[in-house]
């Protein structure tokens, strides 16, 4: 599945009330059609560039029975 959406919130998730400065994860709330989905990933150089109100491409795939969701910033002509 591939869908285009708009980021409505970027946040740093914490577990067990750990210090936010020690988190290595990043979260996004993305509006797709009439729903808002939440995506949490390990931070990397690409997803750290995504900000609120950015247009993003969401891809979802199932590998060996596990669902994987990825988020990509749509920057001009970079998307299919």
Buried (B, 14 or more C-beta within 10 A) or exposed (E): EEEEBBBEEBBBEBEEEEEEEEBEBBBBBBEBEEEEBEBEBEEEEEBEEBEEEBBBBBEEEEEEEEEEBBBBBBEEEEEE
